[in-house]
Amino acid sequence: MSSLSSSVSSLRSTISLLESSINLLDSGVSDYRRLQKVLSTQQHFELLPEPSLRAAQQSILDEITPAITQLLGTAEAHITQLARREESLRARSELLEGRLESDRRRRDSDAREEAKPTRDRVGQGAGRDGNDVKALELKRLRQKKERLQYAVGRLELESRQRQRELRKSMAAVKE
């Protein structure tokens, strides 16, 4: 029995060793699913061969080139339109400046005429009416002359502006 007793004690120590091993394994394996997820690798970047990369770049280039060309054309058209508008505004400004200058000259000449003493104002009643009629006619003719000068100036500016536009359109056709 003594030999048996040593076997039993050896068996008990083995069982206790196995139990402690199972406990250790159980504590280590209980977190196995989480560890499996943590340790699994995820592919974030994919390496591509250079020819397929160049083909993709060329595809993108072919796709966006027409859109870029169209946008550049639209931008150039807007710039041309704004340049024409700027020229027309400058021409209008020149026209209005000429008109203001003409008005100033007319006012200055009217002021000089009013400042001149007339010989016929004193005395003669019948001659005075004739001079008034002539003065009114002269004033009317001067106003007509100024209107015609203004119209000629305006037409000259419009002519120059149309010539510029024609030159621009011819330049655009040549391109």
C-alpha positions in Angstrom: 0.0 0.0 0.0 2.8 2.2 0.5 3.6 1.9 -3.2 0.0 2.7 -3.9 0.0 5.7 -1.7 2.9 7.2 -3.5 1.0 6.7 -6.8 -2.1 8.4 -5.5 -0.1 11.3 -4.2 1.7 11.6 -7.6 -1.7 11.4 -9.3 -3.1 14.2 -7.1 -0.1 16.4 -7.7 -0.5 15.8 -11.5 -4.3 16.6 -11.2 -3.6 19.8 -9.3 -0.9 20.7 -11.9 -3.4 20.1 -14.7 -6.0 22.2 -13.0 -3.7 25.1 -12.6 -2.7 24.7 -16.3 -6.3 24.6 -17.3 -7.0 27.7 -15.2 -4.0 29.5 -16.8 -5.2 28.4 -20.3 -8.7 29.4 -19.5 -7.7 32.9 -18.4 -5.5 33.2 -21.5 -8.1 31.9 -24.0 -11.1 33.7 -22.6 -9.9 36.9 -24.4 -9.1 35.0 -27.5 -11.8 36.5 -29.7 -10.8 40.0 -28.9 -7.1 39.1 -29.4 -8.0 37.6 -32.7 -9.7 40.8 -33.8 -6.8 43.0 -32.5 -4.1 40.9 -34.1 -5.9 40.5 -37.5 -4.2 42.8 -40.1 -6.2 45.1 -42.3 -4.9 46.2 -45.6 -5.0 49.9 -45.9 -2.9 50.5 -48.9 -2.8 48.4 -52.0 0.3 48.3 -54.2 -0.5 48.6 -57.9 1.8 47.9 -60.8 3.1 51.0 -62.5 1.4 50.3 -65.9 -2.1 50.2 -64.3 -1.3 53.3 -62.3 -0.3 55.2 -65.5 -3.5 53.9 -67.2 -5.6 55.2 -64.4 -3.8 58.6 -64.5 -4.3 58.8 -68.3 -8.0 57.9 -67.9 -8.5 60.7 -65.4 -6.6 63.1 -67.7 -8.8 62.1 -70.6 -11.9 62.6 -68.5 -11.1 66.1 -67.1 -9.3 67.6 -70.1 -12.5 68.5 -72.1 -14.0 70.1 -68.9 -10.9 72.2 -68.3 -10.8 73.3 -71.9 -14.4 74.3 -71.8 -13.9 76.2 -68.6 -10.9 78.0 -70.0 -12.9 78.9 -73.1 -15.7 80.2 -71.0 -13.3 82.3 -68.9 -11.7 83.7 -72.0 -15.1 84.6 -73.4 -16.0 86.4 -70.2 -12.7 88.3 -70.2 -13.3 89.3 -73.8 -16.8 90.4 -73.0 -15.6 92.4 -70.0 -12.9 94.0 -72.2 -15.5 95.1 -74.7 -17.7 96.4 -72.0 -14.7 98.4 -70.6 -14.0 99.9 -74.0 -17.7 100.8 -74.5 -17.7 102.4 -71.1 -14.6 104.4 -71.9 -16.1 105.5 -75.2 -19.2 106.5 -73.4 -17.1 108.4 -70.9 -15.3 110.2 -73.7 -18.6 111.0 -75.3 -20.0 112.4 -72.0 -16.9 114.4 -71.4 -17.2 115.9 -74.9 -20.8 116.7 -74.1 -19.9 118.4 -70.8 -17.1 120.4 -72.5 -19.6 121.4 -75.2 -22.1 122.5 -72.6 -19.4 124.5 -70.8 -18.3 126.2 -74.0 -22.0 127.0 -74.8 -22.5 128.5 -71.3 -19.4 130.5 -71.6 -20.3 131.9 -75.0 -23.9 132.7 -73.8 -22.5 134.5 -70.7 -20.2 136.5 -73.0 -23.0 137.4 -75.3 -25.2 138.5 -72.4 -22.4 140.6 -71.0 -21.9 142.5 -74.3 -23.7 145.8 -74.3 -26.0 146.1 -77.3 -26.3 149.4 -79.1 -29.9 148.8 -80.1 -31.3 148.2 -76.5 -31.4 151.9 -75.8 -34.0 153.9 -77.6 -35.5 152.4 -80.8 -38.6 150.3 -80.2 -39.1 148.9 -83.7 -35.4 148.1 -84.3 -35.3 146.4 -80.9 -38.0 143.8 -81.9 -36.0 143.0 -85.1 -32.8 142.5 -83.1 -34.6 140.3 -80.6 -35.9 138.1 -83.5 -32.4 137.9 -84.9 -30.9 137.1 -81.5 -33.4 134.3 -81.0 -32.8 133.0 -84.5 -29.0 133.1 -83.9 -29.4 131.3 -80.6 -31.6 128.7 -82.2 -29.0 128.2 -84.9 -26.2 127.8 -82.4 -28.1 125.2 -80.5 -28.8 123.3 -83.7 -25.1 123.5 -84.5 -24.1 122.2 -81.1 -26.6 119.3 -81.4 -25.2 118.4 -84.8 -21.6 118.6 -83.4 -22.7 116.3 -80.6 -24.3 113.9 -83.0 -21.2 113.8 -85.2 -19.0 113.2 -82.2 -21.3 110.4 -81.0 -21.3 108.8 -84.4 -17.5 109.0 -84.7 -17.1 107.3 -81.3 -19.6 104.6 -82.3 -17.7 104.1 -85.5 -14.4 103.7 -83.7 -16.0 101.3 -81.2 -17.4 99.1 -84.1 -14.0 99.1 -85.8 -12.4 97.8 -82.6 -15.0 95.1 -82.2 -14.5 94.1 -85.9 -10.8 93.9 -85.4 -11.2 91.8 -82.3 -13.7 89.5 -84.0 -11.3 89.1 -86.9 -8.4 88.3 -84.5 -10.6 85.7 -82.8 -11.4 84.1 -86.1 -7.8 83.9 -87.1 -6.9 82.1 -83.9 
